[in-house]
Amino acid sequence: MNKHSDFPGNISQSIFDKIKKTKKLKQLRIKLLLIGISIDFILWGSIPYFLFYQGNLIWQIARNNLNEFNDVD
C-alpha cells in the first residue's frame, strides 16, 4: 500500500518547495553580499579619513606639545 506522500502531486509540490527555498537562499546571499560590501566600503573609507583628517590633528597636537617642551628651556 502506498503512502499518501508518494502520490505524484505531492512529489511535484515538494520539488516546487525546494525550488522556492533555493530562490530564497539566492536572494539572501545577494542581500548579505550587498550588506558586506557596504560595510567594507565604510570601513576602508574610514582609514583614509582618519589618516588625512584626524592624523593631521594628532600631528598638530604632538607638534604643539613638542614646541611647548622646547620653549621651557
N, C-alpha and C positions, 0 to 999 in steps of 0.2 A: 504494500500500500504506500502511495506517495505522500510525502509530507505536503502541507499546504504551501510552504515556502518554495517548493520546487516547480510550481507552475510557471510557464513561460512569461506571463505578465509580471510576476514578481521578480524574475531574473532581469528583465529589461528595466524594471524600476530600480533595482539595486545598481545596475550599470549606470543609469541616469544619475543616481545619487552620488556615485563615485566620480563621475564627470563633473558634477556640480561642486563637489568638495575640491577637486583638482583646480577648478577655475578660481574658487575662493582662496586656495593656497597661493596661486599665482598672483592674485590681486594683493594678498597680504605681503608676499615677497617684494612686490613693486613698491608698496607703501613703506615697508621697512627700509628698502634701499633708498628711497627719496628722503626719508627722515634721517638716515645715516649720512647721506651726502650733505644735507643741510647742516647737520651738527658738525661734520668735518669742516665745512666751509666756515662756520662760525669760529671753531677752534683755531684753524690755521689762519684765519683773518685776524684773530686777536693777538697772535705772536708779532706780526709786523707793527700793529698798532702800539703794542707795549714797547717794542724796541724803538720806534720812531718818536712817539709822543711821551710816554711815561719814562722811557730810558733817558730822554733829554732832561726831564725834570729831575730825575735821580742824579744825573751827572752835574746839573747846576747846583743842587744842594750840596753834593760832595765837594765841588769846586769852591763854593762859598765857605764851607767849613774849613777847607784847606787854607783859603785866604785868611780867614779869621785866625787860624792857628799860626800862620806865618806873620801876621800883624802883631801878635802878642809880644814878640821879641822886641 
